[in-house]
Amino acid sequence: MTIGTKVDAATTAAGAKADEASNAAKAEVHKSIAKDSDASLGTRARAAGDYIADKWNENTAAGKKEMAKEELKH
């Protein structure tokens, strides 16, 4: 593995870690809104959908991070 490839993998891992954390934080906000009984049904439904999308993105970023970390090992 060349140094350039290692730098690329490290950059990918760092970016994916940031994306994972960002999506996790957004998911928690959307989860809170979806559970808020004072919010309208439409707002709660939209927040629930956003929560699902955020969790999907969080898991995708986690997978990218792990792949990049594995690439750094070789």
PyMOL Python script that loads the backbone (N, CA, C, O; Angstrom):
from pymol import cmd

cmd.read_pdbstr("""\
ATOM      1  N   MET A   1       0.864  -1.177   0.000  1.00  0.00           N
ATOM      2  CA  MET A   1       0.000   0.000   0.000  1.00  0.00           C
ATOM      3  C   MET A   1       0.903   1.230   0.000  1.00  0.00           C
ATOM      4  O   MET A   1       1.839   1.336   0.792  1.00  0.00           O
ATOM      5  N   THR A   2       0.604   2.136  -0.891  1.00  0.00           N
ATOM      6  CA  THR A   2       1.404   3.357  -0.979  1.00  0.00           C
ATOM      7  C   THR A   2       0.985   4.344   0.101  1.00  0.00           C
ATOM      8  O   THR A   2      -0.075   4.211   0.713  1.00  0.00           O
ATOM      9  N   ILE A   3       1.824   5.320   0.316  1.00  0.00           N
ATOM     10  CA  ILE A   3       1.509   6.344   1.316  1.00  0.00           C
ATOM     11  C   ILE A   3       0.262   7.113   0.902  1.00  0.00           C
ATOM     12  O   ILE A   3      -0.566   7.452   1.747  1.00  0.00           O
ATOM     13  N   GLY A   4       0.123   7.388  -0.379  1.00  0.00           N
ATOM     14  CA  GLY A   4      -1.062   8.101  -0.854  1.00  0.00           C
ATOM     15  C   GLY A   4      -2.344   7.325  -0.577  1.00  0.00           C
ATOM     16  O   GLY A   4      -3.366   7.905  -0.212  1.00  0.00           O
ATOM     17  N   THR A   5      -2.280   6.008  -0.752  1.00  0.00           N
ATOM     18  CA  THR A   5      -3.440   5.171  -0.489  1.00  0.00           C
ATOM     19  C   THR A   5      -3.772   5.170   0.999  1.00  0.00           C
ATOM     20  O   THR A   5      -4.942   5.196   1.381  1.00  0.00           O
ATOM     21  N   LYS A   6      -2.733   5.139   1.838  1.00  0.00           N
ATOM     22  CA  LYS A   6      -2.956   5.185   3.284  1.00  0.00           C
ATOM     23  C   LYS A   6      -3.568   6.515   3.702  1.00  0.00           C
ATOM     24  O   LYS A   6      -4.458   6.560   4.551  1.00  0.00           O
ATOM     25  N   VAL A   7      -3.088   7.588   3.104  1.00  0.00           N
ATOM     26  CA  VAL A   7      -3.648   8.912   3.416  1.00  0.00           C
ATOM     27  C   VAL A   7      -5.109   8.964   3.005  1.00  0.00           C
ATOM     28  O   VAL A   7      -5.949   9.478   3.744  1.00  0.00           O
ATOM     29  N   ASP A   8      -5.414   8.435   1.832  1.00  0.00           N
ATOM     30  CA  ASP A   8      -6.805   8.401   1.370  1.00  0.00           C
ATOM     31  C   ASP A   8      -7.687   7.597   2.324  1.00  0.00           C
ATOM     32  O   ASP A   8      -8.798   8.015   2.653  1.00  0.00           O
ATOM     33  N   ALA A   9      -7.190   6.449   2.763  1.00  0.00           N
ATOM     34  CA  ALA A   9      -7.970   5.610   3.677  1.00  0.00           C
ATOM     35  C   ALA A   9      -8.161   6.302   5.025  1.00  0.00           C
ATOM     36  O   ALA A   9      -9.241   6.232   5.611  1.00  0.00           O
ATOM     37  N   ALA A  10      -7.124   6.964   5.512  1.00  0.00           N
ATOM     38  CA  ALA A  10      -7.233   7.673   6.785  1.00  0.00           C
ATOM     39  C   ALA A  10      -8.215   8.837   6.674  1.00  0.00           C
ATOM     40  O   ALA A  10      -8.997   9.083   7.592  1.00  0.00           O
ATOM     41  N   THR A  11      -8.173   9.543   5.569  1.00  0.00           N
ATOM     42  CA  THR A  11      -9.099  10.653   5.338  1.00  0.00           C
ATOM     43  C   THR A  11     -10.529  10.145   5.256  1.00  0.00           C
ATOM     44  O   THR A  11     -11.442  10.746   5.823  1.00  0.00           O
ATOM     45  N   THR A  12     -10.720   9.048   4.558  1.00  0.00           N
ATOM     46  CA  THR A  12     -12.049   8.445   4.449  1.00  0.00           C
ATOM     47  C   THR A  12     -12.558   8.019   5.819  1.00  0.00           C
ATOM     48  O   THR A  12     -13.718   8.257   6.152  1.00  0.00           O
ATOM     49  N   ALA A  13     -11.700   7.393   6.610  1.00  0.00           N
ATOM     50  CA  ALA A  13     -12.098   6.940   7.944  1.00  0.00           C
ATOM     51  C   ALA A  13     -12.492   8.124   8.825  1.00  0.00           C
ATOM     52  O   ALA A  13     -13.496   8.070   9.534  1.00  0.00           O
ATOM     53  N   ALA A  14     -11.699   9.188   8.776  1.00  0.00           N
ATOM     54  CA  ALA A  14     -11.992  10.366   9.601  1.00  0.00           C
ATOM     55  C   ALA A  14     -13.299  11.028   9.167  1.00  0.00           C
ATOM     56  O   ALA A  14     -14.111  11.415  10.007  1.00  0.00           O
ATOM     57  N   GLY A  15     -13.497  11.156   7.868  1.00  0.00           N
ATOM     58  CA  GLY A  15     -14.732  11.754   7.370  1.00  0.00           C
ATOM     59  C   GLY A  15     -15.955  10.914   7.709  1.00  0.00           C
ATOM     60  O   GLY A  15     -17.005  11.444   8.069  1.00  0.00           O
ATOM     61  N   ALA A  16     -15.809   9.607   7.592  1.00  0.00           N
ATOM     62  CA  ALA A  16     -16.919   8.711   7.907  1.00  0.00           C
ATOM     63  C   ALA A  16     -17.247   8.742   9.394  1.00  0.00           C
ATOM     64  O   ALA A  16     -18.412   8.655   9.782  1.00  0.00           O
ATOM     65  N   LYS A  17     -16.213   8.868  10.226  1.00  0.00           N
ATOM     66  CA  LYS A  17     -16.441   8.955  11.671  1.00  0.00           C
ATOM     67  C   LYS A  17     -17.224  10.225  12.005  1.00  0.00           C
ATOM     68  O   LYS A  17     -18.133  10.199  12.835  1.00  0.00           O
ATOM     69  N   ALA A  18     -16.866  11.333  11.357  1.00  0.00           N
ATOM     70  CA  ALA A  18     -17.591  12.590  11.575  1.00  0.00           C
ATOM     71  C   ALA A  18     -19.028  12.473  11.090  1.00  0.00           C
ATOM     72  O   ALA A  18     -19.949  12.941  11.761  1.00  0.00           O
ATOM     73  N   ASP A  19     -19.228  11.852   9.930  1.00  0.00           N
ATOM     74  CA  ASP A  19     -20.579  11.651   9.399  1.00  0.00           C
ATOM     75  C   ASP A  19     -21.411  10.771  10.328  1.00  0.00           C
ATOM     76  O   ASP A  19     -22.591  11.032  10.560  1.00  0.00           O
ATOM     77  N   GLU A  20     -20.778   9.731  10.853  1.00  0.00           N
ATOM     78  CA  GLU A  20     -21.468   8.826  11.764  1.00  0.00           C
ATOM     79  C   GLU A  20     -21.947   9.577  13.006  1.00  0.00           C
ATOM     80  O   GLU A  20     -23.093   9.422  13.425  1.00  0.00           O
ATOM     81  N   ALA A  21     -21.079  10.380  13.584  1.00  0.00           N
ATOM     82  CA  ALA A  21     -21.429  11.140  14.790  1.00  0.00           C
ATOM     83  C   ALA A  21     -22.515  12.176  14.506  1.00  0.00           C
ATOM     84  O   ALA A  21     -23.435  12.356  15.303  1.00  0.00           O
ATOM     85  N   SER A  22     -22.400  12.848  13.375  1.00  0.00           N
ATOM     86  CA  SER A  22     -23.386  13.864  12.994  1.00  0.00           C
ATOM     87  C   SER A  22     -24.767  13.246  12.804  1.00  0.00           C
ATOM     88  O   SER A  22     -25.767  13.775  13.289  1.00  0.00           O
ATOM     89  N   ASN A  23     -24.809  12.136  12.100  1.00  0.00           N
ATOM     90  CA  ASN A  23     -26.093  11.471  11.863  1.00  0.00           C
ATOM     91  C   ASN A  23     -26.682  10.898  13.148  1.00  0.00           C
ATOM     92  O   ASN A  23     -27.902  10.880  13.314  1.00  0.00           O
ATOM     93  N   ALA A  24     -25.834  10.433  14.050  1.00  0.00           N
ATOM     94  CA  ALA A  24     -26.317   9.917  15.336  1.00  0.00           C
ATOM     95  C   ALA A  24     -26.971  11.048  16.136  1.00  0.00           C
ATOM     96  O   ALA A  24     -28.024  10.858  16.745  1.00  0.00           O
ATOM     97  N   ALA A  25     -26.342  12.216  16.128  1.00  0.00           N
ATOM     98  CA  ALA A  25     -26.891  13.361  16.858  1.00  0.00           C
ATOM     99  C   ALA A  25     -28.226  13.809  16.250  1.00  0.00           C
ATOM    100  O   ALA A  25     -29.181  14.089  16.975  1.00  0.00           O
ATOM    101  N   LYS A  26     -28.285  13.873  14.921  1.00  0.00           N
ATOM    102  CA  LYS A  26     -29.538  14.266  14.262  1.00  0.00           C
ATOM    103  C   LYS A  26     -30.640  13.246  14.534  1.00  0.00           C
ATOM    104  O   LYS A  26     -31.800  13.610  14.727  1.00  0.00           O
ATOM    105  N   ALA A  27     -30.268  11.965  14.548  1.00  0.00           N
ATOM    106  CA  ALA A  27     -31.259  10.917  14.805  1.00  0.00           C
ATOM    107  C   ALA A  27     -31.882  11.094  16.184  1.00  0.00           C
ATOM    108  O   ALA A  27     -33.092  10.932  16.347  1.00  0.00           O
ATOM    109  N   GLU A  28     -31.066  11.423  17.171  1.00  0.00           N
ATOM    110  CA  GLU A  28     -31.591  11.614  18.527  1.00  0.00           C
ATOM    111  C   GLU A  28     -32.552  12.791  18.601  1.00  0.00           C
ATOM    112  O   GLU A  28     -33.564  12.726  19.299  1.00  0.00           O
ATOM    113  N   VAL A  29     -32.241  13.868  17.885  1.00  0.00           N
ATOM    114  CA  VAL A  29     -33.144  15.027  17.853  1.00  0.00           C
ATOM    115  C   VAL A  29     -34.471  14.630  17.211  1.00  0.00           C
ATOM    116  O   VAL A  29     -35.540  14.941  17.735  1.00  0.00           O
ATOM    117  N   HIS A  30     -34.393  13.944  16.080  1.00  0.00           N
ATOM    118  CA  HIS A  30     -35.616  13.536  15.390  1.00  0.00           C
ATOM    119  C   HIS A  30     -36.427  12.542  16.226  1.00  0.00           C
ATOM    120  O   HIS A  30     -37.658  12.565  16.205  1.00  0.00           O
ATOM    121  N   LYS A  31     -35.739  11.679  16.953  1.00  0.00           N
ATOM    122  CA  LYS A  31     -36.433  10.732  17.822  1.00  0.00           C
ATOM    123  C   LYS A  31     -37.197  11.472  18.921  1.00  0.00           C
ATOM    124  O   LYS A  31     -38.328  11.114  19.252  1.00  0.00           O
ATOM    125  N   SER A  32     -36.576  12.493  19.473  1.00  0.00           N
ATOM    126  CA  SER A  32     -37.242  13.292  20.514  1.00  0.00           C
ATOM    127  C   SER A  32     -38.478  13.992  19.970  1.00  0.00           C
ATOM    128  O   SER A  32     -39.514  14.038  20.632  1.00  0.00           O
ATOM    129  N   ILE A  33     -38.367  14.532  18.775  1.00  0.00           N
ATOM    130  CA  ILE A  33     -39.505  15.216  18.156  1.00  0.00           C
ATOM    131  C   ILE A  33     -40.627  14.213  17.875  1.00  0.00           C
ATOM    132  O   ILE A  33     -41.801  14.503  18.105  1.00  0.00           O
ATOM    133  N   ALA A  34     -40.255  13.041  17.379  1.00  0.00           N
ATOM    134  CA  ALA A  34     -41.261  12.022  17.057  1.00  0.00           C
ATOM    135  C   ALA A  34     -42.013  11.558  18.302  1.00  0.00           C
ATOM    136  O   ALA A  34     -43.171  11.152  18.213  1.00  0.00           O
ATOM    137  N   LYS A  35     -41.364  11.618  19.450  1.00  0.00           N
ATOM    138  CA  LYS A  35     -42.001  11.194  20.706  1.00  0.00           C
ATOM    139  C   LYS A  35     -42.755  12.327  21.402  1.00  0.00           C
ATOM    140  O   LYS A  35     -43.474  12.083  22.371  1.00  0.00           O
ATOM    141  N   ASP A  36     -42.600  13.550  20.925  1.00  0.00           N
ATOM    142  CA  ASP A  36     -43.200  14.720  21.577  1.00  0.00           C
ATOM    143  C   ASP A  36     -44.709  14.761  21.332  1.00  0.00           C
ATOM    144  O   ASP A  36     -45.157  15.017  20.214  1.00  0.00           O
ATOM    145  N   SER A  37     -45.479  14.510  22.374  1.00  0.00           N
ATOM    146  CA  SER A  37     -46.932  14.473  22.227  1.00  0.00           C
ATOM    147  C   SER A  37     -47.526  15.864  21.987  1.00  0.00           C
ATOM    148  O   SER A  37     -48.689  15.974  21.598  1.00  0.00           O
ATOM    149  N   ASP A  38     -46.756  16.914  22.210  1.00  0.00           N
ATOM    150  CA  ASP A  38     -47.240  18.266  21.941  1.00  0.00           C
ATOM    151  C   ASP A  38     -47.083  18.661  20.472  1.00  0.00           C
ATOM    152  O   ASP A  38     -47.690  19.634  20.023  1.00  0.00           O
ATOM    153  N   ALA A  39     -46.282  17.921  19.734  1.00  0.00           N
ATOM    154  CA  ALA A  39     -46.066  18.207  18.316  1.00  0.00           C
ATOM    155  C   ALA A  39     -47.239  17.658  17.501  1.00  0.00           C
ATOM    156  O   ALA A  39     -47.902  16.704  17.907  1.00  0.00           O
ATOM    157  N   SER A  40     -47.477  18.274  16.355  1.00  0.00           N
ATOM    158  CA  SER A  40     -48.564  17.802  15.492  1.00  0.00           C
ATOM    159  C   SER A  40     -48.226  16.420  14.925  1.00  0.00           C
ATOM    160  O   SER A  40     -47.065  16.013  14.896  1.00  0.00           O
ATOM    161  N   LEU A  41     -49.245  15.722  14.486  1.00  0.00           N
ATOM    162  CA  LEU A  41     -49.050  14.390  13.920  1.00  0.00           C
ATOM    163  C   LEU A  41     -48.129  14.441  12.698  1.00  0.00           C
ATOM    164  O   LEU A  41     -47.273  13.573  12.526  1.00  0.00           O
ATOM    165  N   GLY A  42     -48.306  15.451  11.857  1.00  0.00           N
ATOM    166  CA  GLY A  42     -47.462  15.588  10.668  1.00  0.00           C
ATOM    167  C   GLY A  42     -46.003  15.804  11.028  1.00  0.00           C
ATOM    168  O   GLY A  42     -45.108  15.221  10.416  1.00  0.00           O
ATOM    169  N   THR A  43     -45.771  16.649  12.030  1.00  0.00           N
ATOM    170  CA  THR A  43     -44.402  16.914  12.478  1.00  0.00           C
ATOM    171  C   THR A  43     -43.780  15.647  13.053  1.00  0.00           C
ATOM    172  O   THR A  43     -42.616  15.343  12.789  1.00  0.00           O
ATOM    173  N   ARG A  44     -44.555  14.917  13.833  1.00  0.00           N
ATOM    174  CA  ARG A  44     -44.044  13.681  14.434  1.00  0.00           C
ATOM    175  C   ARG A  44     -43.751  12.629  13.361  1.00  0.00           C
ATOM    176  O   ARG A  44     -42.742  11.928  13.435  1.00  0.00           O
ATOM    177  N   ALA A  45     -44.626  12.522  12.375  1.00  0.00           N
ATOM    178  CA  ALA A  45     -44.422  11.547  11.301  1.00  0.00           C
ATOM    179  C   ALA A  45     -43.183  11.902  10.472  1.00  0.00           C
ATOM    180  O   ALA A  45     -42.393  11.026  10.121  1.00  0.00           O
ATOM    181  N   ARG A  46     -43.022  13.180  10.166  1.00  0.00           N
ATOM    182  CA  ARG A  46     -41.861  13.634   9.414  1.00  0.00           C
ATOM    183  C   ARG A  46     -40.575  13.361  10.209  1.00  0.00           C
ATOM    184  O   ARG A  46     -39.573  12.917   9.648  1.00  0.00           O
ATOM    185  N   ALA A  47     -40.615  13.631  11.515  1.00  0.00           N
ATOM    186  CA  ALA A  47     -39.450  13.389  12.366  1.00  0.00           C
ATOM    187  C   ALA A  47     -39.119  11.901  12.429  1.00  0.00           C
ATOM    188  O   ALA A  47     -37.947  11.524  12.448  1.00  0.00           O
ATOM    189  N   ALA A  48     -40.146  11.057  12.460  1.00  0.00           N
ATOM    190  CA  ALA A  48     -39.911   9.612  12.477  1.00  0.00           C
ATOM    191  C   ALA A  48     -39.227   9.163  11.187  1.00  0.00           C
ATOM    192  O   ALA A  48     -38.305   8.348  11.219  1.00  0.00           O
ATOM    193  N   GLY A  49     -39.681   9.696  10.057  1.00  0.00           N
ATOM    194  CA  GLY A  49     -39.044   9.372   8.780  1.00  0.00           C
ATOM    195  C   GLY A  49     -37.604   9.874   8.728  1.00  0.00           C
ATOM    196  O   GLY A  49     -36.716   9.185   8.226  1.00  0.00           O
ATOM    197  N   ASP A  50     -37.381  11.072   9.246  1.00  0.00           N
ATOM    198  CA  ASP A  50     -36.025  11.621   9.283  1.00  0.00           C
ATOM    199  C   ASP A  50     -35.129  10.788  10.198  1.00  0.00           C
ATOM    200  O   ASP A  50     -33.949  10.590   9.906  1.00  0.00           O
ATOM    201  N   TYR A  51     -35.689  10.303  11.299  1.00  0.00           N
ATOM    202  CA  TYR A  51     -34.938   9.449  12.218  1.00  0.00           C
ATOM    203  C   TYR A  51     -34.455   8.189  11.489  1.00  0.00           C
ATOM    204  O   TYR A  51     -33.297   7.794  11.618  1.00  0.00           O
ATOM    205  N   ILE A  52     -35.338   7.576  10.739  1.00  0.00           N
ATOM    206  CA  ILE A  52     -34.974   6.363  10.007  1.00  0.00           C
ATOM    207  C   ILE A  52     -33.863   6.654   9.003  1.00  0.00           C
ATOM    208  O   ILE A  52     -32.908   5.887   8.887  1.00  0.00           O
ATOM    209  N   ALA A  53     -33.989   7.757   8.283  1.00  0.00           N
ATOM    210  CA  ALA A  53     -32.962   8.133   7.309  1.00  0.00           C
ATOM    211  C   ALA A  53     -31.629   8.421   8.000  1.00  0.00           C
ATOM    212  O   ALA A  53     -30.574   8.021   7.507  1.00  0.00           O
ATOM    213  N   ASP A  54     -31.676   9.105   9.127  1.00  0.00           N
ATOM    214  CA  ASP A  54     -30.451   9.418   9.863  1.00  0.00           C
ATOM    215  C   ASP A  54     -29.765   8.151  10.369  1.00  0.00           C
ATOM    216  O   ASP A  54     -28.541   8.036  10.296  1.00  0.00           O
ATOM    217  N   LYS A  55     -30.547   7.201  10.881  1.00  0.00           N
ATOM    218  CA  LYS A  55     -29.962   5.940  11.346  1.00  0.00           C
ATOM    219  C   LYS A  55     -29.344   5.164  10.182  1.00  0.00           C
ATOM    220  O   LYS A  55     -28.282   4.559  10.326  1.00  0.00           O
ATOM    221  N   TRP A  56     -30.011   5.185   9.039  1.00  0.00           N
ATOM    222  CA  TRP A  56     -29.473   4.523   7.841  1.00  0.00           C
ATOM    223  C   TRP A  56     -28.129   5.148   7.481  1.00  0.00           C
ATOM    224  O   TRP A  56     -27.152   4.440   7.237  1.00  0.00           O
ATOM    225  N   ASN A  57     -28.087   6.485   7.451  1.00  0.00           N
ATOM    226  CA  ASN A  57     -26.856   7.189   7.102  1.00  0.00           C
ATOM    227  C   ASN A  57     -25.764   6.953   8.144  1.00  0.00           C
ATOM    228  O   ASN A  57     -24.588   6.832   7.802  1.00  0.00           O
ATOM    229  N   GLU A  58     -26.158   6.887   9.410  1.00  0.00           N
ATOM    230  CA  GLU A  58     -25.193   6.611  10.483  1.00  0.00           C
ATOM    231  C   GLU A  58     -24.561   5.232  10.281  1.00  0.00           C
ATOM    232  O   GLU A  58     -23.343   5.081  10.384  1.00  0.00           O
ATOM    233  N   ASN A  59     -25.379   4.243   9.998  1.00  0.00           N
ATOM    234  CA  ASN A  59     -24.867   2.891   9.794  1.00  0.00           C
ATOM    235  C   ASN A  59     -24.024   2.774   8.529  1.00  0.00           C
ATOM    236  O   ASN A  59     -23.040   2.035   8.505  1.00  0.00           O
ATOM    237  N   THR A  60     -24.402   3.494   7.485  1.00  0.00           N
ATOM    238  CA  THR A  60     -23.607   3.512   6.255  1.00  0.00           C
ATOM    239  C   THR A  60     -22.235   4.110   6.521  1.00  0.00           C
ATOM    240  O   THR A  60     -21.222   3.576   6.070  1.00  0.00           O
ATOM    241  N   ALA A  61     -22.201   5.218   7.253  1.00  0.00           N
ATOM    242  CA  ALA A  61     -20.926   5.857   7.584  1.00  0.00           C
ATOM    243  C   ALA A  61     -20.072   4.943   8.463  1.00  0.00           C
ATOM    244  O   ALA A  61     -18.854   4.881   8.295  1.00  0.00           O
ATOM    245  N   ALA A  62     -20.700   4.242   9.388  1.00  0.00           N
ATOM    246  CA  ALA A  62     -19.956   3.311  10.246  1.00  0.00           C
ATOM    247  C   ALA A  62     -19.312   2.210   9.403  1.00  0.00           C
ATOM    248  O   ALA A  62     -18.176   1.810   9.659  1.00  0.00           O
ATOM    249  N   GLY A  63     -20.035   1.729   8.410  1.00  0.00           N
ATOM    250  CA  GLY A  63     -19.485   0.708   7.518  1.00  0.00           C
ATOM    251  C   GLY A  63     -18.312   1.234   6.709  1.00  0.00           C
ATOM    252  O   GLY A  63     -17.303   0.547   6.557  1.00  0.00           O
ATOM    253  N   LYS A  64     -18.438   2.445   6.191  1.00  0.00           N
ATOM    254  CA  LYS A  64     -17.339   3.055   5.437  1.00  0.00           C
ATOM    255  C   LYS A  64     -16.117   3.235   6.324  1.00  0.00           C
ATOM    256  O   LYS A  64     -14.989   2.992   5.897  1.00  0.00           O
ATOM    257  N   LYS A  65     -16.349   3.666   7.565  1.00  0.00           N
ATOM    258  CA  LYS A  65     -15.251   3.864   8.505  1.00  0.00           C
ATOM    259  C   LYS A  65     -14.524   2.547   8.755  1.00  0.00           C
ATOM    260  O   LYS A  65     -13.294   2.501   8.733  1.00  0.00           O
ATOM    261  N   GLU A  66     -15.276   1.482   8.991  1.00  0.00           N
ATOM    262  CA  GLU A  66     -14.665   0.185   9.258  1.00  0.00           C
ATOM    263  C   GLU A  66     -13.895  -0.337   8.041  1.00  0.00           C
ATOM    264  O   GLU A  66     -12.819  -0.917   8.186  1.00  0.00           O
ATOM    265  N   MET A  67     -14.445  -0.131   6.855  1.00  0.00           N
ATOM    266  CA  MET A  67     -13.741  -0.564   5.642  1.00  0.00           C
ATOM    267  C   MET A  67     -12.422   0.187   5.489  1.00  0.00           C
ATOM    268  O   MET A  67     -11.401  -0.409   5.144  1.00  0.00           O
ATOM    269  N   ALA A  68     -12.441   1.486   5.743  1.00  0.00           N
ATOM    270  CA  ALA A  68     -11.223   2.282   5.627  1.00  0.00           C
ATOM    271  C   ALA A  68     -10.202   1.865   6.676  1.00  0.00           C
ATOM    272  O   ALA A  68      -9.005   1.827   6.392  1.00  0.00           O
ATOM    273  N   LYS A  69     -10.662   1.552   7.884  1.00  0.00           N
ATOM    274  CA  LYS A  69      -9.752   1.099   8.934  1.00  0.00           C
ATOM    275  C   LYS A  69      -9.110  -0.229   8.551  1.00  0.00           C
ATOM    276  O   LYS A  69      -7.921  -0.442   8.789  1.00  0.00           O
ATOM    277  N   GLU A  70      -9.895  -1.112   7.960  1.00  0.00           N
ATOM    278  CA  GLU A  70      -9.347  -2.396   7.515  1.00  0.00           C
ATOM    279  C   GLU A  70      -8.309  -2.188   6.408  1.00  0.00           C
ATOM    280  O   GLU A  70      -7.283  -2.867   6.369  1.00  0.00           O
ATOM    281  N   GLU A  71      -8.588  -1.252   5.522  1.00  0.00           N
ATOM    282  CA  GLU A  71      -7.655  -0.954   4.433  1.00  0.00           C
ATOM    283  C   GLU A  71      -6.328  -0.450   4.990  1.00  0.00           C
ATOM    284  O   GLU A  71      -5.273  -0.733   4.423  1.00  0.00           O
ATOM    285  N   LEU A  72      -6.369   0.287   6.084  1.00  0.00           N
ATOM    286  CA  LEU A  72      -5.144   0.813   6.696  1.00  0.00           C
ATOM    287  C   LEU A  72      -4.282  -0.303   7.293  1.00  0.00           C
ATOM    288  O   LEU A  72      -3.069  -0.142   7.424  1.00  0.00           O
ATOM    289  N   LYS A  73      -4.890  -1.420   7.651  1.00  0.00           N
ATOM    290  CA  LYS A  73      -4.156  -2.528   8.250  1.00  0.00           C
ATOM    291  C   LYS A  73      -3.272  -3.263   7.246  1.00  0.00           C
ATOM    292  O   LYS A  73      -2.333  -3.956   7.637  1.00  0.00           O
ATOM    293  N   HIS A  74      -3.566  -3.115   5.954  1.00  0.00           N
ATOM    294  CA  HIS A  74      -2.845  -3.884   4.937  1.00  0.00           C
ATOM    295  C   HIS A  74      -1.816  -3.065   4.218  1.00  0.00           C
ATOM    296  O   HIS A  74      -1.128  -3.575   3.334  1.00  0.00           O
TER     297      HIS A  74
END
""", "prot")
cmd.dss("prot")
cmd.show_as("cartoon", "prot")
cmd.util.cbc("prot")
cmd.orient("prot")
